[in-house]
């Protein structure tokens, strides 16, 4: 019971449309390929004890591909 003895209404869980769109866009072919390149790079870097490689380029390529997809869809979801 809420204040003044009134039954509490269940609040609908809000979902961030940006998070949802990012998850959807990560499934498109271009993002999947970029993520695979990033994972290969991460595995390569993790397997070495002495390396200056950081996979920055692969990370930026993945984020660019995902955000490019999101940009075309996001603003139609906003009120």
Buried (B, 14 or more C-beta within 10 A) or exposed (E): EEEEEEEEEEEEEEEEBEEBBBEBBBEBEBBEEBBEBBEEBBEEBEEEEEEEEEBEEBBEBBBEBBBEBBEEEBEEEEE
